[in-house]
């Protein structure tokens, strides 16, 4: 085994980062390690420049790295090379957390940090030694059985890895504008949607300052190039970060750089001053939300006041801000998205990404969504934070998708672009134009995607309610007699559902009754939880209701439609009655207004049709 090629799979679509590729370091570092061990290596980063070949006939092994959004592309490549008889290894976050899936396309999966695992794999293949002793490796046996060796411990000393050799990256000198440098790994925080902790651990591991400076010098950033510190939180240890920046200043290392930080940098004026003096161009801050409930749900450990203070403090030091917001949590509604766009413009954030909450494999939110059946699909190419891929609680997937894109469009508006031109800020004027172009492109692709989403959700709902739909009046314009059972409802709750149903369709006839059903009528019984400790009581009421009508109606005609929120309960009723989502939204908002906006819990709607 001599020639080992690495590929970083291409992103599925354009977004604000597409203008300047931000390559990951994994493939470059692993290729450097193998090069130092005598192998011929080359790295192809598709977002920088496509490989010049269709079939690398001289390759002895192909290593492909991907995250979830590039997994589909990585699988296509793996399958193609495997058919040519070339051994293929997949690595990266996605394959780490879903190795069984990856082994459908590749021979090996390098899980977690691959520095030691890949070396042992290549040496074992060269010497034809058994693979079952290599920690962190998943592989297929000759009969196709998947084997998952124990996990490998995280690297203890990051200084032991070699300095990445960017010369082995195809067309790096011609195409690359951003030099990635890692000074640490890990994160002590516990954001539910982030895969950093399961991939790199909660404990920070740092490189020495001398080693970081050595990497900067080795990268030799040219004029017009930019250094991006790719740490999850560059200022995690402020004392260490300040020492690094002082050394850069003292040794006259003049570079333009950016990094990811948290809002807590605002509490350290000395750090901000050193950042400014050492050449910090911009910071990428995960603000995530301006909804206090959402920040708490995300385990973000910051408040809206912290966000505002951070923006003011950073701008005061002439450092630009790229703000990142994650929209669509179970406490976010449509006003949350619209207010976030207003907030970003009001506080003059320089550039933003409004991302839709994306349940990535390996994260707590992925397990929650998967276990509750809320994932719409697993087309990984859409898991890029720019597509709605799950069912939100307080809006539809359609609304989350469209409103997020509209919020982006409002931020990257002509007025914002012209303001930057008026201030002679050509860089952010160009960013604004690119952002506007990206949003326009995304909007043009939205219709087809959302039609697919709607079809998927409708088909699944129809499958669950097939018995009921067969019994509903099929003739268009037929009056739908609806009995609203109010036995478990308090006054406001009864008012809410009466108002909601009345606004769905003027032909609907509503009868407020106790637990009952009549011929050719649809009986709707919302099971409302007034307070949390009444949950068991609600379950008992459901059981009693089943028992009451079991003999007369048969269980096949009684369906308990579960919901994750009051809005979803209403949305499900609308779907059952074939009312379009816009009308459902208006009816819901009018019903909410009728009770002063006081939302209550409703996680079950019992529906049956009388014959």
PETA-V18677 format. One record per residue. N is the residue number from 0. RES is the residue in three letters. SS is DSSP state (h for helix, s for strand, l for the rest). PHI is phi as a letter, one per 40 degrees, with the letter a starting at -180 (none if undefined). Layout:
n = <N/N>
res = <RES/RES>
ss = <SS/SS>
phi = <PHI/PHI>
This chain:
n = <0/1/2/3/4/5/6/7/8/9/10/11/12/13/14/15/16/17/18/19/20/21/22/23/24/25/26/27/28/29/30/31/32/33/34/35/36/37/38/39/40/41/42/43/44/45/46/47/48/49/50/51/52/53/54/55/56/57/58/59/60/61/62/63/64/65/66/67/68/69/70/71/72/73/74/75/76/77/78/79/80/81/82/83/84/85/86/87/88/89/90/91/92/93/94/95/96/97/98/99/100/101/102/103/104/105/106/107/108/109/110/111/112/113/114/115/116/117/118/119/120/121/122/123/124/125/126/127/128/129/130/131/132/133/134/135/136/137/138/139/140/141/142/143/144/145/146/147/148/149/150/151/152/153/154/155/156/157/158/159/160/161/162/163/164/165/166/167/168/169/170/171/172/173/174/175/176/177/178/179/180/181/182/183/184/185/186/187/188/189/190/191/192/193/194/195/196/197/198/199/200/201/202/203/204/205/206/207/208/209/210/211/212/213/214/215/216/217/218/219/220/221/222/223/224/225/226/227/228/229/230/231/232/233/234/235/236/237/238/239/240/241/242/243/244/245/246/247/248/249/250/251/252/253/254/255/256/257/258/259/260/261/262/263/264/265/266/267/268/269/270/271/272/273/274/275/276/277/278/279/280/281/282/283/284/285/286/287/288/289/290/291/292/293/294/295/296/297/298/299/300/301/302/303/304/305/306/307/308/309/310/311/312/313/314/315/316/317/318/319/320/321/322/323/324/325/326/327/328/329/330/331/332/333/334/335/336/337/338/339/340/341/342/343/344/345/346/347/348/349/350/351/352/353/354/355/356/357/358/359/360/361/362/363/364/365/366/367/368/369/370/371/372/373/374/375/376/377/378/379/380/381/382/383/384/385/386/387/388/389/390/391/392/393/394/395/396/397/398/399/400/401/402/403/404/405/406/407/408/409/410/411/412/413/414/415/416/417/418/419/420/421/422/423/424/425/426/427/428/429/430/431/432/433/434/435/436/437/438/439/440/441/442/443/444/445/446/447/448/449/450/451/452/453/454/455/456/457/458/459/460/461/462/463/464/465/466/467/468/469/470/471/472/473/474/475/476/477/478/479/480/481/482/483/484/485/486/487/488/489/490/491/492/493/494/495/496/497/498/499/500/501/502/503/504/505/506/507/508/509/510/511/512/513/514/515/516/517/518/519/520/521/522/523/524/525/526/527/528/529/530/531/532/533/534/535/536/537/538/539/540/541/542/543/544/545/546/547/548/549/550/551/552/553/554/555/556/557/558/559/560/561/562/563/564/565/566/567/568/569/570/571/572/573/574/575/576/577/578/579/580/581/582/583/584/585/586/587/588/589/590/591/592/593/594/595/596/597/598/599/600/601/602/603/604/605/606/607/608/609/610>
res = <UNK/UNK/UNK/UNK/UNK/UNK/UNK/UNK/UNK/UNK/UNK/UNK/UNK/UNK/UNK/UNK/UNK/UNK/UNK/UNK/UNK/UNK/UNK/UNK/UNK/UNK/UNK/UNK/UNK/UNK/UNK/UNK/UNK/UNK/UNK/UNK/UNK/UNK/UNK/UNK/UNK/UNK/UNK/UNK/UNK/UNK/UNK/UNK/UNK/UNK/UNK/UNK/UNK/UNK/UNK/UNK/UNK/UNK/UNK/UNK/UNK/UNK/UNK/UNK/UNK/UNK/UNK/UNK/UNK/UNK/UNK/UNK/UNK/UNK/UNK/UNK/UNK/UNK/UNK/UNK/UNK/UNK/UNK/UNK/UNK/UNK/UNK/UNK/UNK/UNK/UNK/UNK/UNK/UNK/UNK/UNK/UNK/UNK/UNK/UNK/UNK/UNK/UNK/UNK/UNK/UNK/UNK/UNK/UNK/UNK/UNK/UNK/UNK/UNK/UNK/UNK/UNK/UNK/UNK/UNK/UNK/UNK/UNK/UNK/UNK/UNK/UNK/UNK/UNK/UNK/UNK/UNK/UNK/UNK/UNK/UNK/UNK/UNK/UNK/UNK/UNK/UNK/UNK/UNK/UNK/UNK/UNK/UNK/UNK/UNK/UNK/UNK/UNK/UNK/UNK/UNK/UNK/UNK/UNK/UNK/UNK/UNK/UNK/UNK/UNK/UNK/UNK/UNK/UNK/UNK/UNK/UNK/UNK/UNK/UNK/UNK/UNK/UNK/UNK/UNK/UNK/UNK/UNK/UNK/UNK/UNK/UNK/UNK/UNK/UNK/UNK/UNK/UNK/UNK/UNK/UNK/UNK/UNK/UNK/UNK/UNK/UNK/UNK/UNK/UNK/UNK/UNK/UNK/UNK/UNK/UNK/UNK/UNK/UNK/UNK/UNK/UNK/UNK/UNK/UNK/UNK/UNK/UNK/UNK/UNK/UNK/UNK/UNK/UNK/UNK/UNK/UNK/UNK/UNK/UNK/UNK/UNK/UNK/UNK/UNK/UNK/UNK/UNK/UNK/UNK/UNK/UNK/UNK/UNK/UNK/UNK/UNK/UNK/UNK/UNK/UNK/UNK/UNK/UNK/UNK/UNK/UNK/UNK/UNK/UNK/UNK/UNK/UNK/UNK/UNK/UNK/UNK/UNK/UNK/UNK/UNK/UNK/UNK/UNK/UNK/UNK/UNK/UNK/UNK/UNK/UNK/UNK/UNK/UNK/UNK/UNK/UNK/UNK/UNK/UNK/UNK/UNK/UNK/UNK/UNK/UNK/UNK/UNK/UNK/UNK/UNK/UNK/UNK/UNK/UNK/UNK/UNK/UNK/UNK/UNK/UNK/UNK/UNK/UNK/UNK/UNK/UNK/UNK/UNK/UNK/UNK/UNK/UNK/UNK/UNK/UNK/UNK/UNK/UNK/UNK/UNK/UNK/UNK/UNK/UNK/UNK/UNK/UNK/UNK/UNK/UNK/UNK/UNK/UNK/UNK/UNK/UNK/UNK/UNK/UNK/UNK/UNK/UNK/UNK/UNK/UNK/UNK/UNK/UNK/UNK/UNK/UNK/UNK/UNK/UNK/UNK/UNK/UNK/UNK/UNK/UNK/UNK/UNK/UNK/UNK/UNK/UNK/UNK/UNK/UNK/UNK/UNK/UNK/UNK/UNK/UNK/UNK/UNK/UNK/UNK/UNK/UNK/UNK/UNK/UNK/UNK/UNK/UNK/UNK/UNK/UNK/UNK/UNK/UNK/UNK/UNK/UNK/UNK/UNK/UNK/UNK/UNK/UNK/UNK/UNK/UNK/UNK/UNK/UNK/UNK/UNK/UNK/UNK/UNK/UNK/UNK/UNK/UNK/UNK/UNK/UNK/UNK/UNK/UNK/UNK/UNK/UNK/UNK/UNK/UNK/UNK/UNK/UNK/UNK/UNK/UNK/UNK/UNK/UNK/UNK/UNK/UNK/UNK/UNK/UNK/UNK/UNK/UNK/UNK/UNK/UNK/UNK/UNK/UNK/UNK/UNK/UNK/UNK/UNK/UNK/UNK/UNK/UNK/UNK/UNK/UNK/UNK/UNK/UNK/UNK/UNK/UNK/UNK/UNK/UNK/UNK/UNK/UNK/UNK/UNK/UNK/UNK/UNK/UNK/UNK/UNK/UNK/UNK/UNK/UNK/UNK/UNK/UNK/UNK/UNK/UNK/UNK/UNK/UNK/UNK/UNK/UNK/UNK/UNK/UNK/UNK/UNK/UNK/UNK/UNK/UNK/UNK/UNK/UNK/UNK/UNK/UNK/UNK/UNK/UNK/UNK/UNK/UNK/UNK/UNK/UNK/UNK/UNK/UNK/UNK/UNK/UNK/UNK/UNK/UNK/UNK/UNK/UNK/UNK/UNK/UNK/UNK/UNK/UNK/UNK/UNK/UNK/UNK/UNK/UNK/UNK/UNK/UNK/UNK/UNK/UNK/UNK/UNK/UNK/UNK/UNK/UNK/UNK/UNK/UNK/UNK/UNK/UNK/UNK/UNK/UNK/UNK/UNK/UNK/UNK/UNK/UNK/UNK/UNK/UNK/UNK/UNK/UNK/UNK/UNK/UNK/UNK/UNK/UNK/UNK/UNK/UNK/UNK/UNK/UNK/UNK>
ss = <l/l/s/s/s/s/s/s/l/l/l/l/l/l/l/h/h/h/h/l/l/l/l/l/l/h/h/h/h/h/h/h/h/h/h/h/l/l/l/s/s/s/s/s/s/l/l/l/l/l/l/l/l/l/l/l/l/l/l/l/s/s/s/s/s/l/l/h/h/h/h/h/h/h/h/h/h/h/h/h/h/h/h/l/l/l/s/s/s/s/s/l/h/h/h/h/h/l/h/h/h/h/l/l/l/l/l/s/s/s/l/l/l/l/h/h/h/h/h/h/h/h/h/h/h/h/h/l/l/l/l/l/l/l/l/l/s/s/s/s/l/l/l/l/l/s/s/s/l/l/l/l/l/l/l/l/l/h/h/h/l/l/l/l/l/h/h/h/s/l/l/h/h/h/h/l/l/s/s/s/s/l/l/s/s/l/l/l/l/l/l/l/l/l/l/h/h/h/h/h/l/l/l/l/s/s/l/l/h/h/h/h/h/h/h/h/h/h/h/l/l/l/l/l/l/s/s/s/s/l/l/l/l/l/l/l/l/h/h/h/h/h/h/h/h/h/h/h/h/h/l/l/l/l/l/l/s/s/s/s/s/l/h/h/h/h/h/l/h/h/h/h/h/h/h/h/h/l/l/s/s/s/s/s/s/s/s/s/l/l/l/h/h/h/h/h/h/l/l/l/l/l/l/h/h/h/h/h/h/h/h/h/h/h/h/h/l/l/l/s/s/s/s/s/s/s/s/l/l/l/l/l/l/h/h/h/h/h/h/h/h/h/h/h/h/h/l/l/l/l/s/s/s/s/s/s/l/l/l/l/l/l/l/h/h/h/h/h/h/h/h/l/l/l/s/l/l/l/l/h/h/h/l/l/l/l/l/l/l/s/l/l/l/l/l/l/h/h/h/h/h/h/h/h/h/h/h/h/h/h/h/l/l/h/h/h/h/h/h/h/h/h/l/l/l/h/h/h/h/h/h/h/h/h/h/h/h/h/h/h/h/h/h/h/h/h/h/h/h/h/h/h/h/h/h/h/h/h/h/h/h/h/h/h/l/h/h/h/h/h/h/l/l/l/l/l/l/l/l/l/s/s/s/s/s/l/l/l/l/l/h/h/h/h/h/h/h/h/h/h/h/h/h/h/l/l/l/l/s/s/s/s/s/l/l/l/l/l/l/l/l/s/s/s/s/s/s/s/s/l/l/h/h/h/h/h/h/h/h/h/h/h/h/h/h/h/h/h/h/h/h/h/h/l/h/h/h/s/s/s/s/s/l/l/l/h/h/h/h/h/h/h/h/h/h/h/l/l/l/l/h/h/h/h/h/h/h/h/h/h/h/h/h/h/l/l/l/l/l/l/s/s/s/s/s/s/s/s/s/l/l>
phi = <none/b/c/b/b/b/b/b/c/c/c/c/a/c/a/c/c/c/c/b/c/b/c/c/c/d/c/c/c/c/c/c/c/c/c/c/c/h/c/c/b/a/b/b/b/c/c/c/a/c/d/c/b/c/a/c/c/c/c/c/a/b/b/b/b/a/b/c/c/b/c/d/c/c/c/c/c/d/c/c/c/c/c/c/g/c/c/b/b/b/a/h/c/c/c/c/c/b/c/d/c/c/c/c/b/b/c/b/b/c/c/g/c/b/d/c/c/c/d/c/c/c/c/c/c/c/c/f/b/d/c/c/b/c/c/g/b/b/a/b/c/c/c/g/c/c/b/b/c/d/c/c/c/c/c/c/b/c/c/c/c/c/c/d/c/c/c/c/c/d/f/c/c/c/b/c/b/b/b/c/b/b/b/a/b/g/a/c/c/b/c/c/c/b/c/c/c/c/c/b/g/c/c/c/b/b/c/c/c/d/c/c/c/c/c/c/c/c/c/f/d/c/c/g/c/b/c/b/c/c/d/c/a/c/b/c/b/c/c/c/c/c/c/c/c/c/c/c/c/c/c/f/c/b/b/c/b/b/a/c/b/b/c/c/c/c/c/b/d/c/c/c/c/c/c/c/c/c/h/c/c/a/b/b/b/c/c/g/a/b/c/d/c/c/d/c/c/c/f/c/g/a/b/c/c/c/c/c/c/c/c/c/c/c/c/c/c/f/b/c/b/b/c/b/b/b/b/h/c/c/b/c/b/c/d/d/c/c/c/c/c/c/c/c/c/c/c/f/c/c/a/a/b/c/b/c/d/b/c/c/d/g/b/d/c/c/c/c/c/c/c/c/g/c/c/c/a/b/c/c/c/c/c/b/g/b/b/c/b/a/c/c/c/b/a/c/c/d/c/d/c/c/c/c/c/c/c/c/c/c/c/c/c/c/c/c/c/c/c/c/c/c/c/g/c/c/d/c/c/c/d/c/c/c/c/c/c/c/c/c/c/c/c/c/c/c/d/c/c/c/c/c/c/c/c/c/c/c/c/c/c/c/c/c/b/d/d/c/c/c/c/c/d/c/c/c/g/c/c/b/c/b/c/c/c/b/d/b/c/c/d/c/c/c/c/d/c/c/c/d/c/c/c/c/a/c/c/c/b/b/b/c/b/c/d/a/a/b/c/f/b/b/b/b/b/c/c/c/c/c/a/d/c/c/d/c/c/c/c/c/c/c/c/c/c/d/d/c/b/d/c/c/b/g/c/c/b/b/b/c/c/c/a/c/a/c/d/c/c/c/c/c/c/c/c/c/c/f/c/c/c/c/c/c/c/c/c/c/c/c/c/c/c/c/b/g/g/c/c/b/c/a/b/a/b/c/b/a/b/c/b>
